[in-house]
């Protein structure tokens, strides 16, 4: 039996920070789309239209196109949020 503990990662952004960062991305979606497609090149223009600034849609499309789990997709999107400018 493996004992797993969930540890709060002090380097990960907090919920309020993520919301604020995503609000900035959503508000500037036309500009952000280029950076999103640069990071996740497998996303199509149709995917970008479906995402349309919605974080959960982006997470889902990243999962789908890259064949990764939800946790990994969430992590990648969170990393993108913290680095977006």
C-alpha positions in Angstrom: 0.0 0.0 0.0 1.3 3.4 -0.9 0.6 6.4 1.3 -0.1 9.5 -0.8 -0.2 12.9 0.7 -1.5 16.0 -1.2 0.9 18.9 -0.6 0.1 22.4 -1.4 2.8 23.5 -3.9 3.9 27.0 -2.8 5.1 27.7 -6.4 1.6 27.0 -8.0 -0.7 30.0 -8.4 -3.7 30.3 -6.1 -7.3 30.2 -7.3 -7.7 34.0 -7.2 -4.5 34.5 -9.2 -5.7 32.0 -11.8 -9.0 33.6 -12.1 -7.4 37.0 -12.6 -4.9 35.8 -15.1 -7.6 33.9 -17.1 -9.9 37.0 -17.0 -7.0 38.9 -18.7 -6.6 36.1 -21.3 -10.4 35.9 -21.9 -10.6 39.7 -22.3 -7.8 39.7 -24.9 -8.8 36.4 -26.5 -8.0 37.6 -30.1 -4.4 38.4 -29.1 -4.1 35.4 -26.8 -5.1 33.0 -29.5 -1.8 33.3 -31.2 0.1 32.5 -28.0 -2.2 29.5 -27.3 -1.7 28.1 -30.8 2.1 28.7 -30.5 2.1 26.6 -27.2 -0.3 23.9 -28.4 0.3 23.7 -32.1 -2.1 20.8 -32.6 -5.1 23.0 -31.8 -7.0 23.8 -35.0 -8.7 27.1 -35.9 -12.0 25.3 -35.3 -10.7 24.3 -31.8 -9.9 27.9 -31.2 -13.4 29.0 -32.2 -14.9 26.4 -29.8 -12.6 27.5 -27.0 -13.4 31.2 -27.5 -11.7 32.3 -24.3 -13.2 29.6 -22.1 -10.6 28.0 -19.9 -12.4 24.6 -19.4 -12.8 24.3 -23.2 -9.0 24.9 -23.6 -8.3 22.2 -21.0 -10.6 19.8 -22.8 -9.1 20.5 -26.2 -5.5 20.1 -24.9 -6.5 16.8 -23.4 -8.1 15.6 -26.6 -5.5 16.7 -29.1 -2.5 15.6 -27.0 -4.0 12.5 -25.5 -3.1 13.5 -21.9 -5.1 13.3 -18.7 -7.1 16.2 -17.2 -4.6 16.8 -14.4 -1.7 17.3 -16.9 -3.9 19.5 -19.2 -4.9 21.6 -16.2 -1.2 21.9 -15.2 -0.2 23.0 -18.7 -3.0 25.6 -18.9 -2.1 26.9 -15.4 1.5 27.2 -16.4 0.4 29.1 -19.5 -1.8 31.5 -17.4 1.1 32.4 -15.1 3.4 33.2 -18.0 0.9 34.9 -20.3 1.6 38.6 -20.9 
